[in-house]
Amino acid sequence: MHPDGAEAIEWDDGNETELRGHSISPRDVEDVFMDRPIWVPNKRERSGDWLMLGRNRGGRRLTVVVKWDEVRRVLRPITGWDTSQGERTKYFHD
């Protein structure tokens, strides 16, 4: 199953603090997920399974690294950043 079928996003102090360090809120991540993001498998031996790329409600482009628990159908955001110019060029066509 693909992570676009997730039924929940898992939050705790650890991942909220990590994302806050990049000025990304839980709502930002949820906005990206709800706006039909682009999904890119993460590189092997990296901390997350997938990169989720998209926009929050304010139009800010974000890249969020997530772990995907297929059994529970839960995404766990690990870290994120403002989408780089290279990612924009490669994945977005607007």
HTML snippet that shows the backbone in 3Dmol.js (N, CA, C, O; Angstrom):
<script src="https://3Dmol.org/build/3Dmol-min.js"></script>
<div id="view" style="width:600px;height:400px;position:relative"></div>
<script>
const pdb = `
ATOM      1  N   MET A   1       0.839  -1.191   0.000  1.00  0.00           N
ATOM      2  CA  MET A   1       0.000   0.000   0.000  1.00  0.00           C
ATOM      3  C   MET A   1       0.881   1.250   0.000  1.00  0.00           C
ATOM      4  O   MET A   1       1.973   1.263   0.569  1.00  0.00           O
ATOM      5  N   HIS A   2       0.396   2.258  -0.628  1.00  0.00           N
ATOM      6  CA  HIS A   2       1.090   3.534  -0.777  1.00  0.00           C
ATOM      7  C   HIS A   2       0.724   4.467   0.386  1.00  0.00           C
ATOM      8  O   HIS A   2      -0.388   4.377   0.908  1.00  0.00           O
ATOM      9  N   PRO A   3       1.629   5.357   0.802  1.00  0.00           N
ATOM     10  CA  PRO A   3       1.335   6.240   1.937  1.00  0.00           C
ATOM     11  C   PRO A   3       0.208   7.242   1.700  1.00  0.00           C
ATOM     12  O   PRO A   3      -0.263   7.867   2.649  1.00  0.00           O
ATOM     13  N   ASP A   4      -0.233   7.407   0.451  1.00  0.00           N
ATOM     14  CA  ASP A   4      -1.367   8.309   0.245  1.00  0.00           C
ATOM     15  C   ASP A   4      -2.652   7.729   0.825  1.00  0.00           C
ATOM     16  O   ASP A   4      -3.671   8.416   0.898  1.00  0.00           O
ATOM     17  N   GLY A   5      -2.602   6.455   1.238  1.00  0.00           N
ATOM     18  CA  GLY A   5      -3.742   5.823   1.887  1.00  0.00           C
ATOM     19  C   GLY A   5      -3.705   5.919   3.405  1.00  0.00           C
ATOM     20  O   GLY A   5      -4.470   5.238   4.088  1.00  0.00           O
ATOM     21  N   ALA A   6      -2.828   6.754   3.935  1.00  0.00           N
ATOM     22  CA  ALA A   6      -2.719   6.900   5.395  1.00  0.00           C
ATOM     23  C   ALA A   6      -4.038   7.388   5.986  1.00  0.00           C
ATOM     24  O   ALA A   6      -4.760   8.180   5.380  1.00  0.00           O
ATOM     25  N   GLU A   7      -4.325   6.897   7.174  1.00  0.00           N
ATOM     26  CA  GLU A   7      -5.537   7.291   7.883  1.00  0.00           C
ATOM     27  C   GLU A   7      -5.254   8.209   9.062  1.00  0.00           C
ATOM     28  O   GLU A   7      -6.175   8.781   9.645  1.00  0.00           O
ATOM     29  N   ALA A   8      -3.972   8.350   9.413  1.00  0.00           N
ATOM     30  CA  ALA A   8      -3.617   9.209  10.548  1.00  0.00           C
ATOM     31  C   ALA A   8      -2.166   9.658  10.411  1.00  0.00           C
ATOM     32  O   ALA A   8      -1.360   9.046   9.712  1.00  0.00           O
ATOM     33  N   ILE A   9      -1.869  10.751  11.107  1.00  0.00           N
ATOM     34  CA  ILE A   9      -0.503  11.246  11.219  1.00  0.00           C
ATOM     35  C   ILE A   9      -0.142  11.209  12.695  1.00  0.00           C
ATOM     36  O   ILE A   9      -0.879  11.726  13.535  1.00  0.00           O
ATOM     37  N   GLU A  10       0.987  10.601  13.006  1.00  0.00           N
ATOM     38  CA  GLU A  10       1.406  10.388  14.388  1.00  0.00           C
ATOM     39  C   GLU A  10       2.280  11.544  14.876  1.00  0.00           C
ATOM     40  O   GLU A  10       3.308  11.867  14.280  1.00  0.00           O
ATOM     41  N   TRP A  11       1.840  12.153  15.973  1.00  0.00           N
ATOM     42  CA  TRP A  11       2.564  13.283  16.563  1.00  0.00           C
ATOM     43  C   TRP A  11       2.956  12.984  17.995  1.00  0.00           C
ATOM     44  O   TRP A  11       2.233  12.310  18.729  1.00  0.00           O
ATOM     45  N   ASP A  12       4.127  13.503  18.383  1.00  0.00           N
ATOM     46  CA  ASP A  12       4.551  13.508  19.775  1.00  0.00           C
ATOM     47  C   ASP A  12       5.537  14.658  19.937  1.00  0.00           C
ATOM     48  O   ASP A  12       5.842  15.361  18.974  1.00  0.00           O
ATOM     49  N   ASP A  13       6.026  14.846  21.140  1.00  0.00           N
ATOM     50  CA  ASP A  13       6.946  15.965  21.383  1.00  0.00           C
ATOM     51  C   ASP A  13       8.189  15.898  20.502  1.00  0.00           C
ATOM     52  O   ASP A  13       8.705  16.933  20.078  1.00  0.00           O
ATOM     53  N   GLY A  14       8.670  14.693  20.225  1.00  0.00           N
ATOM     54  CA  GLY A  14       9.893  14.542  19.445  1.00  0.00           C
ATOM     55  C   GLY A  14       9.774  15.068  18.025  1.00  0.00           C
ATOM     56  O   GLY A  14      10.585  15.887  17.592  1.00  0.00           O
ATOM     57  N   ASN A  15       8.762  14.598  17.296  1.00  0.00           N
ATOM     58  CA  ASN A  15       8.676  15.048  15.907  1.00  0.00           C
ATOM     59  C   ASN A  15       8.133  16.476  15.806  1.00  0.00           C
ATOM     60  O   ASN A  15       8.496  17.203  14.881  1.00  0.00           O
ATOM     61  N   GLU A  16       7.282  16.885  16.729  1.00  0.00           N
ATOM     62  CA  GLU A  16       6.815  18.274  16.712  1.00  0.00           C
ATOM     63  C   GLU A  16       7.982  19.235  16.956  1.00  0.00           C
ATOM     64  O   GLU A  16       8.085  20.267  16.294  1.00  0.00           O
ATOM     65  N   THR A  17       8.860  18.896  17.907  1.00  0.00           N
ATOM     66  CA  THR A  17      10.014  19.749  18.211  1.00  0.00           C
ATOM     67  C   THR A  17      10.964  19.816  17.016  1.00  0.00           C
ATOM     68  O   THR A  17      11.443  20.893  16.660  1.00  0.00           O
ATOM     69  N   GLU A  18      11.234  18.671  16.402  1.00  0.00           N
ATOM     70  CA  GLU A  18      12.121  18.639  15.229  1.00  0.00           C
ATOM     71  C   GLU A  18      11.574  19.522  14.109  1.00  0.00           C
ATOM     72  O   GLU A  18      12.312  20.322  13.535  1.00  0.00           O
ATOM     73  N   LEU A  19      10.305  19.383  13.801  1.00  0.00           N
ATOM     74  CA  LEU A  19       9.718  20.179  12.722  1.00  0.00           C
ATOM     75  C   LEU A  19       9.653  21.658  13.092  1.00  0.00           C
ATOM     76  O   LEU A  19       9.878  22.519  12.241  1.00  0.00           O
ATOM     77  N   ARG A  20       9.350  21.956  14.343  1.00  0.00           N
ATOM     78  CA  ARG A  20       9.311  23.348  14.787  1.00  0.00           C
ATOM     79  C   ARG A  20      10.667  24.019  14.571  1.00  0.00           C
ATOM     80  O   ARG A  20      10.733  25.214  14.282  1.00  0.00           O
ATOM     81  N   GLY A  21      11.746  23.249  14.711  1.00  0.00           N
ATOM     82  CA  GLY A  21      13.087  23.764  14.454  1.00  0.00           C
ATOM     83  C   GLY A  21      13.290  24.199  13.007  1.00  0.00           C
ATOM     84  O   GLY A  21      14.227  24.934  12.697  1.00  0.00           O
ATOM     85  N   HIS A  22      12.408  23.743  12.132  1.00  0.00           N
ATOM     86  CA  HIS A  22      12.447  24.121  10.720  1.00  0.00           C
ATOM     87  C   HIS A  22      11.264  25.030  10.365  1.00  0.00           C
ATOM     88  O   HIS A  22      10.941  25.237   9.195  1.00  0.00           O
ATOM     89  N   SER A  23      10.629  25.566  11.416  1.00  0.00           N
ATOM     90  CA  SER A  23       9.456  26.456  11.262  1.00  0.00           C
ATOM     91  C   SER A  23       8.303  25.780  10.532  1.00  0.00           C
ATOM     92  O   SER A  23       7.612  26.400   9.723  1.00  0.00           O
ATOM     93  N   ILE A  24       8.106  24.484  10.833  1.00  0.00           N
ATOM     94  CA  ILE A  24       7.008  23.715  10.251  1.00  0.00           C
ATOM     95  C   ILE A  24       6.122  23.236  11.395  1.00  0.00           C
ATOM     96  O   ILE A  24       6.601  22.623  12.350  1.00  0.00           O
ATOM     97  N   SER A  25       4.846  23.517  11.292  1.00  0.00           N
ATOM     98  CA  SER A  25       3.884  23.113  12.319  1.00  0.00           C
ATOM     99  C   SER A  25       3.179  21.819  11.908  1.00  0.00           C
ATOM    100  O   SER A  25       3.203  21.440  10.736  1.00  0.00           O
ATOM    101  N   PRO A  26       2.549  21.139  12.879  1.00  0.00           N
ATOM    102  CA  PRO A  26       1.733  19.984  12.516  1.00  0.00           C
ATOM    103  C   PRO A  26       0.666  20.345  11.469  1.00  0.00           C
ATOM    104  O   PRO A  26       0.389  19.558  10.564  1.00  0.00           O
ATOM    105  N   ARG A  27       0.087  21.507  11.598  1.00  0.00           N
ATOM    106  CA  ARG A  27      -0.932  21.910  10.617  1.00  0.00           C
ATOM    107  C   ARG A  27      -0.330  22.021   9.215  1.00  0.00           C
ATOM    108  O   ARG A  27      -0.970  21.637   8.236  1.00  0.00           O
ATOM    109  N   ASP A  28       0.897  22.543   9.113  1.00  0.00           N
ATOM    110  CA  ASP A  28       1.560  22.616   7.806  1.00  0.00           C
ATOM    111  C   ASP A  28       1.664  21.227   7.178  1.00  0.00           C
ATOM    112  O   ASP A  28       1.351  21.046   6.001  1.00  0.00           O
ATOM    113  N   VAL A  29       2.104  20.253   7.968  1.00  0.00           N
ATOM    114  CA  VAL A  29       2.256  18.884   7.473  1.00  0.00           C
ATOM    115  C   VAL A  29       0.893  18.324   7.058  1.00  0.00           C
ATOM    116  O   VAL A  29       0.772  17.698   6.005  1.00  0.00           O
ATOM    117  N   GLU A  30      -0.113  18.547   7.871  1.00  0.00           N
ATOM    118  CA  GLU A  30      -1.452  18.059   7.549  1.00  0.00           C
ATOM    119  C   GLU A  30      -1.997  18.727   6.293  1.00  0.00           C
ATOM    120  O   GLU A  30      -2.674  18.087   5.489  1.00  0.00           O
ATOM    121  N   ASP A  31      -1.703  20.012   6.123  1.00  0.00           N
ATOM    122  CA  ASP A  31      -2.108  20.717   4.900  1.00  0.00           C
ATOM    123  C   ASP A  31      -1.483  20.067   3.669  1.00  0.00           C
ATOM    124  O   ASP A  31      -2.165  19.815   2.675  1.00  0.00           O
ATOM    125  N   VAL A  32      -0.183  19.800   3.743  1.00  0.00           N
ATOM    126  CA  VAL A  32       0.505  19.172   2.616  1.00  0.00           C
ATOM    127  C   VAL A  32      -0.136  17.825   2.306  1.00  0.00           C
ATOM    128  O   VAL A  32      -0.407  17.519   1.145  1.00  0.00           O
ATOM    129  N   PHE A  33      -0.381  17.019   3.337  1.00  0.00           N
ATOM    130  CA  PHE A  33      -0.980  15.704   3.123  1.00  0.00           C
ATOM    131  C   PHE A  33      -2.366  15.800   2.485  1.00  0.00           C
ATOM    132  O   PHE A  33      -2.698  15.017   1.595  1.00  0.00           O
ATOM    133  N   MET A  34      -3.157  16.742   2.933  1.00  0.00           N
ATOM    134  CA  MET A  34      -4.532  16.873   2.429  1.00  0.00           C
ATOM    135  C   MET A  34      -4.587  17.449   1.009  1.00  0.00           C
ATOM    136  O   MET A  34      -5.611  17.336   0.334  1.00  0.00           O
ATOM    137  N   ASP A  35      -3.499  18.061   0.557  1.00  0.00           N
ATOM    138  CA  ASP A  35      -3.479  18.715  -0.752  1.00  0.00           C
ATOM    139  C   ASP A  35      -2.869  17.824  -1.839  1.00  0.00           C
ATOM    140  O   ASP A  35      -2.272  18.324  -2.792  1.00  0.00           O
ATOM    141  N   ARG A  36      -3.019  16.512  -1.695  1.00  0.00           N
ATOM    142  CA  ARG A  36      -2.505  15.556  -2.679  1.00  0.00           C
ATOM    143  C   ARG A  36      -1.039  15.810  -3.025  1.00  0.00           C
ATOM    144  O   ARG A  36      -0.729  16.295  -4.113  1.00  0.00           O
ATOM    145  N   PRO A  37      -0.144  15.484  -2.104  1.00  0.00           N
ATOM    146  CA  PRO A  37       1.278  15.747  -2.317  1.00  0.00           C
ATOM    147  C   PRO A  37       1.901  14.835  -3.376  1.00  0.00           C
ATOM    148  O   PRO A  37       1.303  13.861  -3.831  1.00  0.00           O
ATOM    149  N   ILE A  38       3.099  15.189  -3.734  1.00  0.00           N
ATOM    150  CA  ILE A  38       3.944  14.324  -4.558  1.00  0.00           C
ATOM    151  C   ILE A  38       4.694  13.423  -3.592  1.00  0.00           C
ATOM    152  O   ILE A  38       5.241  13.895  -2.596  1.00  0.00           O
ATOM    153  N   TRP A  39       4.722  12.133  -3.882  1.00  0.00           N
ATOM    154  CA  TRP A  39       5.403  11.154  -3.029  1.00  0.00           C
ATOM    155  C   TRP A  39       6.647  10.652  -3.742  1.00  0.00           C
ATOM    156  O   TRP A  39       6.586  10.234  -4.898  1.00  0.00           O
ATOM    157  N   VAL A  40       7.770  10.697  -3.049  1.00  0.00           N
ATOM    158  CA  VAL A  40       9.040  10.238  -3.611  1.00  0.00           C
ATOM    159  C   VAL A  40       9.665   9.276  -2.608  1.00  0.00           C
ATOM    160  O   VAL A  40       9.857   9.639  -1.447  1.00  0.00           O
ATOM    161  N   PRO A  41       9.987   8.050  -3.034  1.00  0.00           N
ATOM    162  CA  PRO A  41      10.666   7.145  -2.101  1.00  0.00           C
ATOM    163  C   PRO A  41      11.981   7.771  -1.634  1.00  0.00           C
ATOM    164  O   PRO A  41      12.739   8.315  -2.437  1.00  0.00           O
ATOM    165  N   ASN A  42      12.237   7.690  -0.347  1.00  0.00           N
ATOM    166  CA  ASN A  42      13.470   8.240   0.189  1.00  0.00           C
ATOM    167  C   ASN A  42      14.639   7.327  -0.173  1.00  0.00           C
ATOM    168  O   ASN A  42      14.449   6.142  -0.450  1.00  0.00           O
ATOM    169  N   LYS A  43      15.827   7.879  -0.169  1.00  0.00           N
ATOM    170  CA  LYS A  43      17.023   7.099  -0.477  1.00  0.00           C
ATOM    171  C   LYS A  43      17.226   6.030   0.587  1.00  0.00           C
ATOM    172  O   LYS A  43      16.855   6.211   1.746  1.00  0.00           O
ATOM    173  N   ARG A  44      17.808   4.936   0.185  1.00  0.00           N
ATOM    174  CA  ARG A  44      18.096   3.852   1.125  1.00  0.00           C
ATOM    175  C   ARG A  44      18.941   4.342   2.283  1.00  0.00           C
ATOM    176  O   ARG A  44      19.764   5.248   2.149  1.00  0.00           O
ATOM    177  N   GLU A  45      18.713   3.721   3.407  1.00  0.00           N
ATOM    178  CA  GLU A  45      19.474   3.985   4.629  1.00  0.00           C
ATOM    179  C   GLU A  45      19.297   5.406   5.147  1.00  0.00           C
ATOM    180  O   GLU A  45      20.128   5.894   5.912  1.00  0.00           O
ATOM    181  N   ARG A  46      18.241   6.061   4.743  1.00  0.00           N
ATOM    182  CA  ARG A  46      17.890   7.360   5.307  1.00  0.00           C
ATOM    183  C   ARG A  46      16.862   7.119   6.405  1.00  0.00           C
ATOM    184  O   ARG A  46      16.323   6.019   6.524  1.00  0.00           O
ATOM    185  N   SER A  47      16.593   8.136   7.199  1.00  0.00           N
ATOM    186  CA  SER A  47      15.746   7.938   8.370  1.00  0.00           C
ATOM    187  C   SER A  47      14.274   7.714   8.047  1.00  0.00           C
ATOM    188  O   SER A  47      13.563   7.110   8.850  1.00  0.00           O
ATOM    189  N   GLY A  48      13.808   8.168   6.927  1.00  0.00           N
ATOM    190  CA  GLY A  48      12.397   7.995   6.590  1.00  0.00           C
ATOM    191  C   GLY A  48      12.224   7.170   5.337  1.00  0.00           C
ATOM    192  O   GLY A  48      13.175   6.912   4.600  1.00  0.00           O
ATOM    193  N   ASP A  49      10.978   6.759   5.110  1.00  0.00           N
ATOM    194  CA  ASP A  49      10.661   5.932   3.952  1.00  0.00           C
ATOM    195  C   ASP A  49      10.322   6.756   2.710  1.00  0.00           C
ATOM    196  O   ASP A  49      10.664   6.381   1.589  1.00  0.00           O
ATOM    197  N   TRP A  50       9.643   7.886   2.930  1.00  0.00           N
ATOM    198  CA  TRP A  50       9.127   8.692   1.826  1.00  0.00           C
ATOM    199  C   TRP A  50       9.376  10.176   2.058  1.00  0.00           C
ATOM    200  O   TRP A  50       9.474  10.640   3.194  1.00  0.00           O
ATOM    201  N   LEU A  51       9.478  10.912   0.944  1.00  0.00           N
ATOM    202  CA  LEU A  51       9.425  12.368   0.961  1.00  0.00           C
ATOM    203  C   LEU A  51       8.031  12.747   0.487  1.00  0.00           C
ATOM    204  O   LEU A  51       7.549  12.238  -0.524  1.00  0.00           O
ATOM    205  N   MET A  52       7.399  13.631   1.216  1.00  0.00           N
ATOM    206  CA  MET A  52       6.078  14.134   0.867  1.00  0.00           C
ATOM    207  C   MET A  52       6.268  15.608   0.505  1.00  0.00           C
ATOM    208  O   MET A  52       6.631  16.412   1.363  1.00  0.00           O
ATOM    209  N   LEU A  53       6.028  15.966  -0.746  1.00  0.00           N
ATOM    210  CA  LEU A  53       6.253  17.322  -1.219  1.00  0.00           C
ATOM    211  C   LEU A  53       4.937  17.972  -1.611  1.00  0.00           C
ATOM    212  O   LEU A  53       4.129  17.380  -2.327  1.00  0.00           O
ATOM    213  N   GLY A  54       4.731  19.186  -1.141  1.00  0.00           N
ATOM    214  CA  GLY A  54       3.507  19.895  -1.490  1.00  0.00           C
ATOM    215  C   GLY A  54       3.479  21.260  -0.841  1.00  0.00           C
ATOM    216  O   GLY A  54       4.501  21.787  -0.401  1.00  0.00           O
ATOM    217  N   ARG A  55       2.269  21.825  -0.791  1.00  0.00           N
ATOM    218  CA  ARG A  55       2.085  23.170  -0.252  1.00  0.00           C
ATOM    219  C   ARG A  55       1.174  23.148   0.967  1.00  0.00           C
ATOM    220  O   ARG A  55       0.254  22.338   1.083  1.00  0.00           O
ATOM    221  N   ASN A  56       1.478  24.087   1.878  1.00  0.00           N
ATOM    222  CA  ASN A  56       0.536  24.300   2.975  1.00  0.00           C
ATOM    223  C   ASN A  56      -0.544  25.273   2.492  1.00  0.00           C
ATOM    224  O   ASN A  56      -0.502  25.726   1.348  1.00  0.00           O
ATOM    225  N   ARG A  57      -1.491  25.590   3.342  1.00  0.00           N
ATOM    226  CA  ARG A  57      -2.591  26.485   2.941  1.00  0.00           C
ATOM    227  C   ARG A  57      -2.125  27.862   2.510  1.00  0.00           C
ATOM    228  O   ARG A  57      -2.784  28.521   1.706  1.00  0.00           O
ATOM    229  N   GLY A  58      -0.992  28.300   3.040  1.00  0.00           N
ATOM    230  CA  GLY A  58      -0.455  29.601   2.690  1.00  0.00           C
ATOM    231  C   GLY A  58       0.346  29.597   1.396  1.00  0.00           C
ATOM    232  O   GLY A  58       0.817  30.646   0.959  1.00  0.00           O
ATOM    233  N   GLY A  59       0.507  28.427   0.777  1.00  0.00           N
ATOM    234  CA  GLY A  59       1.241  28.321  -0.471  1.00  0.00           C
ATOM    235  C   GLY A  59       2.715  28.007  -0.303  1.00  0.00           C
ATOM    236  O   GLY A  59       3.440  27.901  -1.292  1.00  0.00           O
ATOM    237  N   ARG A  60       3.172  27.856   0.937  1.00  0.00           N
ATOM    238  CA  ARG A  60       4.572  27.531   1.191  1.00  0.00           C
ATOM    239  C   ARG A  60       4.854  26.098   0.748  1.00  0.00           C
ATOM    240  O   ARG A  60       4.150  25.174   1.156  1.00  0.00           O
ATOM    241  N   ARG A  61       5.869  25.907  -0.077  1.00  0.00           N
ATOM    242  CA  ARG A  61       6.243  24.572  -0.534  1.00  0.00           C
ATOM    243  C   ARG A  61       7.133  23.913   0.511  1.00  0.00           C
ATOM    244  O   ARG A  61       8.128  24.482   0.961  1.00  0.00           O
ATOM    245  N   LEU A  62       6.748  22.703   0.880  1.00  0.00           N
ATOM    246  CA  LEU A  62       7.467  21.968   1.920  1.00  0.00           C
ATOM    247  C   LEU A  62       7.813  20.565   1.453  1.00  0.00           C
ATOM    248  O   LEU A  62       7.091  19.952   0.667  1.00  0.00           O
ATOM    249  N   THR A  63       8.928  20.079   1.953  1.00  0.00           N
ATOM    250  CA  THR A  63       9.319  18.685   1.795  1.00  0.00           C
ATOM    251  C   THR A  63       9.359  18.103   3.201  1.00  0.00           C
ATOM    252  O   THR A  63      10.071  18.607   4.070  1.00  0.00           O
ATOM    253  N   VAL A  64       8.596  17.044   3.419  1.00  0.00           N
ATOM    254  CA  VAL A  64       8.511  16.421   4.738  1.00  0.00           C
ATOM    255  C   VAL A  64       8.921  14.956   4.605  1.00  0.00           C
ATOM    256  O   VAL A  64       8.388  14.222   3.772  1.00  0.00           O
ATOM    257  N   VAL A  65       9.872  14.544   5.435  1.00  0.00           N
ATOM    258  CA  VAL A  65      10.305  13.146   5.473  1.00  0.00           C
ATOM    259  C   VAL A  65       9.388  12.411   6.435  1.00  0.00           C
ATOM    260  O   VAL A  65       9.184  12.845   7.569  1.00  0.00           O
ATOM    261  N   VAL A  66       8.828  11.278   5.970  1.00  0.00           N
ATOM    262  CA  VAL A  66       7.909  10.518   6.811  1.00  0.00           C
ATOM    263  C   VAL A  66       8.294   9.043   6.835  1.00  0.00           C
ATOM    264  O   VAL A  66       8.857   8.506   5.880  1.00  0.00           O
ATOM    265  N   LYS A  67       7.973   8.413   7.954  1.00  0.00           N
ATOM    266  CA  LYS A  67       8.000   6.954   8.043  1.00  0.00           C
ATOM    267  C   LYS A  67       6.569   6.494   7.793  1.00  0.00           C
ATOM    268  O   LYS A  67       5.619   7.120   8.264  1.00  0.00           O
ATOM    269  N   TRP A  68       6.420   5.423   7.066  1.00  0.00           N
ATOM    270  CA  TRP A  68       5.107   4.908   6.706  1.00  0.00           C
ATOM    271  C   TRP A  68       4.911   3.550   7.356  1.00  0.00           C
ATOM    272  O   TRP A  68       5.631   2.595   7.066  1.00  0.00           O
ATOM    273  N   ASP A  69       3.920   3.479   8.243  1.00  0.00           N
ATOM    274  CA  ASP A  69       3.554   2.221   8.891  1.00  0.00           C
ATOM    275  C   ASP A  69       2.340   1.682   8.137  1.00  0.00           C
ATOM    276  O   ASP A  69       1.201   2.073   8.393  1.00  0.00           O
ATOM    277  N   GLU A  70       2.615   0.782   7.212  1.00  0.00           N
ATOM    278  CA  GLU A  70       1.559   0.263   6.342  1.00  0.00           C
ATOM    279  C   GLU A  70       0.510  -0.527   7.122  1.00  0.00           C
ATOM    280  O   GLU A  70      -0.673  -0.476   6.785  1.00  0.00           O
ATOM    281  N   VAL A  71       0.920  -1.248   8.149  1.00  0.00           N
ATOM    282  CA  VAL A  71      -0.015  -2.065   8.922  1.00  0.00           C
ATOM    283  C   VAL A  71      -1.032  -1.172   9.641  1.00  0.00           C
ATOM    284  O   VAL A  71      -2.235  -1.428   9.591  1.00  0.00           O
ATOM    285  N   ARG A  72      -0.544  -0.133  10.303  1.00  0.00           N
ATOM    286  CA  ARG A  72      -1.447   0.768  11.039  1.00  0.00           C
ATOM    287  C   ARG A  72      -2.004   1.882  10.159  1.00  0.00           C
ATOM    288  O   ARG A  72      -2.916   2.601  10.567  1.00  0.00           O
ATOM    289  N   ARG A  73      -1.458   2.025   8.954  1.00  0.00           N
ATOM    290  CA  ARG A  73      -1.828   3.095   8.017  1.00  0.00           C
ATOM    291  C   ARG A  73      -1.591   4.477   8.628  1.00  0.00           C
ATOM    292  O   ARG A  73      -2.448   5.359   8.579  1.00  0.00           O
ATOM    293  N   VAL A  74      -0.403   4.630   9.202  1.00  0.00           N
ATOM    294  CA  VAL A  74      -0.049   5.855   9.918  1.00  0.00           C
ATOM    295  C   VAL A  74       1.247   6.425   9.344  1.00  0.00           C
ATOM    296  O   VAL A  74       2.211   5.697   9.106  1.00  0.00           O
ATOM    297  N   LEU A  75       1.251   7.733   9.129  1.00  0.00           N
ATOM    298  CA  LEU A  75       2.461   8.461   8.754  1.00  0.00           C
ATOM    299  C   LEU A  75       3.069   9.076   9.995  1.00  0.00           C
ATOM    300  O   LEU A  75       2.360   9.605  10.852  1.00  0.00           O
ATOM    301  N   ARG A  76       4.378   9.005  10.087  1.00  0.00           N
ATOM    302  CA  ARG A  76       5.084   9.668  11.179  1.00  0.00           C
ATOM    303  C   ARG A  76       6.089  10.640  10.573  1.00  0.00           C
ATOM    304  O   ARG A  76       7.133  10.217  10.078  1.00  0.00           O
ATOM    305  N   PRO A  77       5.788  11.938  10.605  1.00  0.00           N
ATOM    306  CA  PRO A  77       6.751  12.922  10.106  1.00  0.00           C
ATOM    307  C   PRO A  77       8.015  12.886  10.955  1.00  0.00           C
ATOM    308  O   PRO A  77       7.950  12.761  12.178  1.00  0.00           O
ATOM    309  N   ILE A  78       9.163  12.995  10.296  1.00  0.00           N
ATOM    310  CA  ILE A  78      10.438  12.955  10.995  1.00  0.00           C
ATOM    311  C   ILE A  78      11.113  14.318  10.977  1.00  0.00           C
ATOM    312  O   ILE A  78      11.563  14.818  12.008  1.00  0.00           O
ATOM    313  N   THR A  79      11.175  14.905   9.804  1.00  0.00           N
ATOM    314  CA  THR A  79      11.790  16.224   9.644  1.00  0.00           C
ATOM    315  C   THR A  79      11.241  16.845   8.367  1.00  0.00           C
ATOM    316  O   THR A  79      10.482  16.211   7.634  1.00  0.00           O
ATOM    317  N   GLY A  80      11.623  18.063   8.113  1.00  0.00           N
ATOM    318  CA  GLY A  80      11.161  18.722   6.903  1.00  0.00           C
ATOM    319  C   GLY A  80      11.925  20.002   6.645  1.00  0.00           C
ATOM    320  O   GLY A  80      12.720  20.447   7.473  1.00  0.00           O
ATOM    321  N   TRP A  81      11.676  20.588   5.490  1.00  0.00           N
ATOM    322  CA  TRP A  81      12.349  21.821   5.089  1.00  0.00           C
ATOM    323  C   TRP A  81      11.552  22.491   3.996  1.00  0.00           C
ATOM    324  O   TRP A  81      10.647  21.897   3.411  1.00  0.00           O
ATOM    325  N   ASP A  82      11.899  23.737   3.725  1.00  0.00           N
ATOM    326  CA  ASP A  82      11.335  24.415   2.565  1.00  0.00           C
ATOM    327  C   ASP A  82      11.876  23.700   1.329  1.00  0.00           C
ATOM    328  O   ASP A  82      13.079  23.465   1.217  1.00  0.00           O
ATOM    329  N   THR A  83      11.003  23.366   0.427  1.00  0.00           N
ATOM    330  CA  THR A  83      11.389  22.641  -0.770  1.00  0.00           C
ATOM    331  C   THR A  83      12.508  23.385  -1.496  1.00  0.00           C
ATOM    332  O   THR A  83      12.398  24.579  -1.773  1.00  0.00           O
ATOM    333  N   SER A  84      13.576  22.667  -1.798  1.00  0.00           N
ATOM    334  CA  SER A  84      14.738  23.279  -2.448  1.00  0.00           C
ATOM    335  C   SER A  84      14.430  23.602  -3.914  1.00  0.00           C
ATOM    336  O   SER A  84      13.471  23.088  -4.489  1.00  0.00           O
ATOM    337  N   GLN A  85      15.251  24.451  -4.495  1.00  0.00           N
ATOM    338  CA  GLN A  85      15.085  24.780  -5.908  1.00  0.00           C
ATOM    339  C   GLN A  85      15.243  23.534  -6.769  1.00  0.00           C
ATOM    340  O   GLN A  85      14.519  23.355  -7.748  1.00  0.00           O
ATOM    341  N   GLY A  86      16.180  22.682  -6.407  1.00  0.00           N
ATOM    342  CA  GLY A  86      16.361  21.435  -7.147  1.00  0.00           C
ATOM    343  C   GLY A  86      15.137  20.537  -7.082  1.00  0.00           C
ATOM    344  O   GLY A  86      14.752  19.938  -8.086  1.00  0.00           O
ATOM    345  N   GLU A  87      14.523  20.437  -5.907  1.00  0.00           N
ATOM    346  CA  GLU A  87      13.298  19.633  -5.770  1.00  0.00           C
ATOM    347  C   GLU A  87      12.169  20.271  -6.561  1.00  0.00           C
ATOM    348  O   GLU A  87      11.385  19.565  -7.195  1.00  0.00           O
ATOM    349  N   ARG A  88      12.075  21.596  -6.534  1.00  0.00           N
ATOM    350  CA  ARG A  88      11.028  22.291  -7.304  1.00  0.00           C
ATOM    351  C   ARG A  88      11.169  21.979  -8.797  1.00  0.00           C
ATOM    352  O   ARG A  88      10.193  21.651  -9.471  1.00  0.00           O
ATOM    353  N   THR A  89      12.394  22.086  -9.293  1.00  0.00           N
ATOM    354  CA  THR A  89      12.637  21.855 -10.708  1.00  0.00           C
ATOM    355  C   THR A  89      12.321  20.406 -11.091  1.00  0.00           C
ATOM    356  O   THR A  89      11.743  20.152 -12.148  1.00  0.00           O
ATOM    357  N   LYS A  90      12.698  19.470 -10.238  1.00  0.00           N
ATOM    358  CA  LYS A  90      12.525  18.057 -10.543  1.00  0.00           C
ATOM    359  C   LYS A  90      11.070  17.592 -10.431  1.00  0.00           C
ATOM    360  O   LYS A  90      10.611  16.796 -11.250  1.00  0.00           O
ATOM    361  N   TYR A  91      10.345  18.081  -9.425  1.00  0.00           N
ATOM    362  CA  TYR A  91       9.035  17.512  -9.130  1.00  0.00           C
ATOM    363  C   TYR A  91       7.829  18.389  -9.443  1.00  0.00           C
ATOM    364  O   TYR A  91       6.716  17.878  -9.566  1.00  0.00           O
ATOM    365  N   PHE A  92       8.027  19.694  -9.573  1.00  0.00           N
ATOM    366  CA  PHE A  92       6.890  20.575  -9.825  1.00  0.00           C
ATOM    367  C   PHE A  92       7.009  21.169 -11.219  1.00  0.00           C
ATOM    368  O   PHE A  92       8.105  21.495 -11.673  1.00  0.00           O
ATOM    369  N   HIS A  93       5.896  21.305 -11.880  1.00  0.00           N
ATOM    370  CA  HIS A  93       5.904  21.808 -13.256  1.00  0.00           C
ATOM    371  C   HIS A  93       4.989  23.019 -13.403  1.00  0.00           C
ATOM    372  O   HIS A  93       4.180  23.093 -14.328  1.00  0.00           O
ATOM    373  N   ASP A  94       5.127  23.957 -12.484  1.00  0.00           N
ATOM    374  CA  ASP A  94       4.299  25.162 -12.594  1.00  0.00           C
ATOM    375  C   ASP A  94       5.117  26.415 -12.379  1.00  0.00           C
ATOM    376  O   ASP A  94       4.579  27.520 -12.436  1.00  0.00           O
TER     377      ASP A  94
END
`;
const viewer = $3Dmol.createViewer("view");
viewer.addModel(pdb, "pdb");
viewer.setStyle({}, {cartoon: {color: "spectrum"}});
viewer.zoomTo();
viewer.render();
</script>
